[in-house]
Amino acid sequence: MTNLTLSVPDISCGHCKSSIEGALSPMDGVSKAEVAIDAATVELEFGDPATLEAIVAAIEDQGYEVAS
């Protein structure tokens, strides 16, 4: 399993949290996807078959940009 925290600067409200968590939680291989609104971050725990690229794409599909 990989543990990672992503910075997503556009996170600002409960809708953002629901949208991102709702997109990531059902992904195969994602065992944890928790949005921290105040920190504008997403804490992840994932493994095969989920990839970082697929997770970032899922976040971006919801309209949010992941900071590099």
Beta strands, then each sheet from edge to edge (+ up, - down):
strand 1: 2-7
strand 2: 30-36
strand 3: 41-46
sheet 1: 1+ 3- 2+
end
